[in-house]
Amino acid sequence: MQDLRNYVGLDPDTPGRNILNHGSKQAIDWSADHLRGFVEEVTDEGETLIWRH
């Protein structure tokens, strides 16, 4: 059987919490905007975004 890896090179049996933490840290390292939560609605008002959680 083939040993599968995901695009960040983590083992297939890596816990989901570790994957989320790794992704969050990587996004911050790339200077990405990052919200730790869920957004229900986003309204674009030109210069700003209004979001509701």
MODELLER restraints for C-alpha pairs under 7 A, 6 or more apart:
rsr = mdl.restraints
at = mdl.atoms
rsr.add(forms.Gaussian(group=physical.xy_distance, feature=features.Distance(at['CA:4:A'], at['CA:12:A']), mean=6.53, stdev=0.5))
rsr.add(forms.Gaussian(group=physical.xy_distance, feature=features.Distance(at['CA:5:A'], at['CA:11:A']), mean=5.88, stdev=0.5))
rsr.add(forms.Gaussian(group=physical.xy_distance, feature=features.Distance(at['CA:5:A'], at['CA:12:A']), mean=5.94, stdev=0.5))
rsr.add(forms.Gaussian(group=physical.xy_distance, feature=features.Distance(at['CA:38:A'], at['CA:53:A']), mean=6.23, stdev=0.5))
rsr.add(forms.Gaussian(group=physical.xy_distance, feature=features.Distance(at['CA:39:A'], at['CA:51:A']), mean=6.69, stdev=0.5))
rsr.add(forms.Gaussian(group=physical.xy_distance, feature=features.Distance(at['CA:39:A'], at['CA:52:A']), mean=6.00, stdev=0.5))
rsr.add(forms.Gaussian(group=physical.xy_distance, feature=features.Distance(at['CA:39:A'], at['CA:53:A']), mean=4.59, stdev=0.5))
rsr.add(forms.Gaussian(group=physical.xy_distance, feature=features.Distance(at['CA:40:A'], at['CA:52:A']), mean=5.73, stdev=0.5))
rsr.add(forms.Gaussian(group=physical.xy_distance, feature=features.Distance(at['CA:40:A'], at['CA:53:A']), mean=5.19, stdev=0.5))
rsr.add(forms.Gaussian(group=physical.xy_distance, feature=features.Distance(at['CA:41:A'], at['CA:51:A']), mean=5.60, stdev=0.5))
rsr.add(forms.Gaussian(group=physical.xy_distance, feature=features.Distance(at['CA:41:A'], at['CA:52:A']), mean=5.23, stdev=0.5))
rsr.add(forms.Gaussian(group=physical.xy_distance, feature=features.Distance(at['CA:42:A'], at['CA:49:A']), mean=6.60, stdev=0.5))
rsr.add(forms.Gaussian(group=physical.xy_distance, feature=features.Distance(at['CA:42:A'], at['CA:50:A']), mean=5.57, stdev=0.5))
rsr.add(forms.Gaussian(group=physical.xy_distance, feature=features.Distance(at['CA:42:A'], at['CA:51:A']), mean=4.34, stdev=0.5))
rsr.add(forms.Gaussian(group=physical.xy_distance, feature=features.Distance(at['CA:42:A'], at['CA:52:A']), mean=6.51, stdev=0.5))
rsr.add(forms.Gaussian(group=physical.xy_distance, feature=features.Distance(at['CA:43:A'], at['CA:49:A']), mean=5.67, stdev=0.5))
rsr.add(forms.Gaussian(group=physical.xy_distance, feature=features.Distance(at['CA:43:A'], at['CA:50:A']), mean=5.03, stdev=0.5))
rsr.add(forms.Gaussian(group=physical.xy_distance, feature=features.Distance(at['CA:43:A'], at['CA:51:A']), mean=6.35, stdev=0.5))
rsr.add(forms.Gaussian(group=physical.xy_distance, feature=features.Distance(at['CA:44:A'], at['CA:50:A']), mean=6.51, stdev=0.5))
